[in-house]
């Protein structure tokens, strides 16, 4: 359990969280198995969460793009949770959700002074 809890949080790896419908989890798993660009993979079948670790810096931008594209292909979304120092990532959260305006309205209603998690996610 300890090695699973630490997956991707140590060392020089990138860590991506894919969230897909549970019915598409097998498709994502097969797609990830079919690529040599991926290191370790862990999945939670109850939530449709897949954690993907990419080790090394060789073509990291291309490998990040390939893994994050799986989320869209299989009706999900992604979060780039960690990248090695010196690697710039412009899109950690994926495409803007259709509900972004609603999220911002709720954030403003419950946190008008923006003291909760300033600068975090898209609704700050």
C-alpha positions as CSV (number, residue, x, y, z in Angstrom):
1,X,0.0,0.0,0.0
2,X,2.8,2.4,0.8
3,X,4.4,2.0,-2.7
4,X,1.0,2.6,-4.2
5,X,0.4,5.7,-2.1
6,X,3.8,7.1,-3.2
7,X,3.3,6.3,-6.9
8,X,4.8,9.2,-8.8
9,X,5.3,11.6,-5.9
10,X,9.0,10.9,-5.5
11,X,11.9,11.0,-7.9
12,X,12.0,12.6,-11.4
13,X,8.7,11.5,-12.9
14,X,5.5,13.1,-14.2
15,X,2.2,12.0,-12.6
16,X,-1.1,12.3,-14.4
17,X,-4.6,11.5,-13.1
18,X,-7.1,10.4,-15.6
19,X,-10.8,10.3,-14.6
20,X,-12.9,8.3,-17.0
21,X,-16.3,6.6,-16.9
22,X,-15.9,3.2,-15.3
23,X,-17.3,1.6,-18.4
24,X,-14.3,3.0,-20.3
25,X,-11.6,2.0,-17.8
26,X,-10.8,-1.2,-19.6
27,X,-10.3,0.7,-22.9
28,X,-7.9,3.2,-21.2
29,X,-6.0,0.3,-19.5
30,X,-5.5,-1.4,-22.8
31,X,-4.4,1.8,-24.5
32,X,-1.9,2.4,-21.8
33,X,-0.5,-1.2,-21.9
34,X,0.0,-0.7,-25.6
35,X,2.5,2.2,-25.2
36,X,6.1,2.1,-24.1
37,X,5.9,5.7,-23.1
38,X,4.3,4.9,-19.7
39,X,5.9,3.8,-16.5
40,X,3.8,2.6,-13.6
41,X,0.0,2.6,-13.8
42,X,-2.5,2.3,-10.9
43,X,-6.3,2.3,-11.3
44,X,-9.3,2.5,-9.0
45,X,-12.1,0.6,-10.7
46,X,-14.8,2.0,-8.4
47,X,-14.1,5.6,-9.3
48,X,-12.7,5.3,-12.8
49,X,-9.4,7.0,-11.7
50,X,-6.2,6.0,-13.4
51,X,-2.8,7.3,-12.1
52,X,-0.1,7.2,-14.7
53,X,3.6,7.8,-14.0
54,X,6.0,8.8,-16.8
55,X,9.6,8.3,-15.9
56,X,12.5,10.2,-17.5
57,X,12.6,13.4,-19.5
58,X,12.9,11.9,-23.0
59,X,10.2,13.5,-25.1
60,X,8.2,14.1,-21.9
61,X,5.9,16.8,-23.5
62,X,4.9,14.4,-26.3
63,X,4.3,11.6,-23.8
64,X,2.2,13.9,-21.5
65,X,0.1,14.9,-24.5
66,X,-0.4,11.2,-25.6
67,X,-1.6,10.2,-22.1
68,X,-3.8,13.2,-21.5
69,X,-5.4,12.7,-24.9
70,X,-6.7,9.4,-23.6
71,X,-9.0,11.2,-21.2
72,X,-10.8,13.1,-24.0
73,X,-10.9,10.0,-26.2
74,X,-12.6,8.0,-23.5
75,X,-15.1,10.7,-22.3
76,X,-13.1,11.8,-19.2
77,X,-10.7,14.5,-18.0
78,X,-7.2,14.7,-16.6
79,X,-5.0,16.5,-14.1
80,X,-1.3,16.7,-14.4
81,X,-0.5,16.3,-10.8
82,X,3.3,16.5,-10.9
83,X,6.1,17.2,-13.4
84,X,9.8,17.2,-12.9
85,X,11.5,20.5,-12.1
86,X,12.3,22.6,-15.2
87,X,9.5,21.1,-17.3
88,X,6.9,23.7,-18.2
89,X,3.3,22.6,-18.5
90,X,0.7,25.1,-19.8
91,X,-2.4,23.0,-19.4
92,X,-2.5,21.1,-16.1
93,X,-6.3,20.9,-15.9
94,X,-7.4,20.0,-19.4
95,X,-10.2,21.7,-21.3
96,X,-12.3,24.3,-19.5
97,X,-15.5,22.7,-18.2
98,X,-18.9,23.9,-19.5
99,X,-19.8,24.6,-15.9
100,X,-17.0,27.1,-15.3
101,X,-19.3,30.1,-15.1
102,X,-21.4,28.3,-12.5
103,X,-18.3,27.3,-10.5
104,X,-17.1,30.8,-10.4
105,X,-20.5,32.1,-9.3
106,X,-20.6,29.5,-6.5
107,X,-17.1,30.3,-5.4
108,X,-17.9,34.1,-5.3
109,X,-21.1,33.3,-3.2
110,X,-19.4,31.2,-0.6
111,X,-15.9,32.9,-0.6
112,X,-16.4,36.5,-1.6
113,X,-13.0,37.5,-0.3
114,X,-11.2,34.7,-2.2
115,X,-9.4,33.4,1.0
116,X,-10.0,29.7,0.3
117,X,-7.3,28.2,-1.9
118,X,-6.3,31.4,-3.7
119,X,-4.8,30.7,-7.1
120,X,-6.0,27.1,-7.2
121,X,-7.8,25.6,-10.1
122,X,-9.8,27.7,-12.5
123,X,-12.3,29.4,-10.3
124,X,-9.9,31.4,-8.0
